[in-house]
């Protein structure tokens, strides 16, 4: 459905959900990244942390998409008010 056709209440709900989900994702990615760095520093011979560090780096590609959607919804809500 086009963003311009959605009711304001639904857009506000989507905005809140996107902001909450993005915040949780950022927090989890930071924790995972820090845990991987710590594991690499403490366990010098562990290949697990080397492979695991790719996960937060790869999943961080979702963040610009979420920020773009948040920006579009905020812009649409501003035009309605």
N, C-alpha and C positions, 0 to 999 in steps of 0.2 A: 504494500500500500504506500502511496506517495505521502511524504511527510506533511505536505500542505493540506491533505484531506483528513488527517487524523485530528480528533478532538484535542483541545488543550489539556484536558485532564489526563488523557492517555500519553501525550507527549511528556507531561511533567512526571508521570510514573516511569516512563522509559528513561528519562534523564536521570532520575534518582537511582534506578537500577543500574544504569551504565556507570554512573559515578561510584556507586558502591562496589560494583564488580571490578572496575578498574583499580580502585584503591586496594581491594583485597589482592588482586593479581600483582600489583606493584609490591605490596608487602611480602607476599609469598616468594616472588622472584628475588627480592633482596635477601630474604632469609636463606633461600637455597643457594644463592650466589656466595653469600658470606660463609655458609657452611662448607661449600666446595673449596673456597680459598683456604679456610681454616684446615680442612682435611688435607689439602695439598701441602700446606706448610708443616703440619704435624706428621703425616705419613708420607715420607719421601718416596717410598717404593709402591704406592698404591695407584693403580691405573683406574680404579673406580671413580675417584674424584676427578681425574682428568676427563673421563668420558662424560661424567655427570655435569660438568660445567657447561656443556653444550646445551643443556635443557633450558636454563634461564636465558641464555643468549638467544636461542631460537624462539622461545615464547615471548621474548620482548618485542618481537615483530608485530604482535597483536596490539600493542599499546598505541602506536600512531593511528591505527584504524579506529580504536575506541575514542581517542581524543578527537578525531575528525568527526565521528558521529555526535559526540557531545557538543562540539562546536556548532554543527548544523542544527541540532535541536535547540540550543540556546539562541541561535540567530533567528530561527523561526518563531520561538516564543517571544522574543523581543519585538518582532514585527507585528505580532498579534496584540501586544499591550500598548 
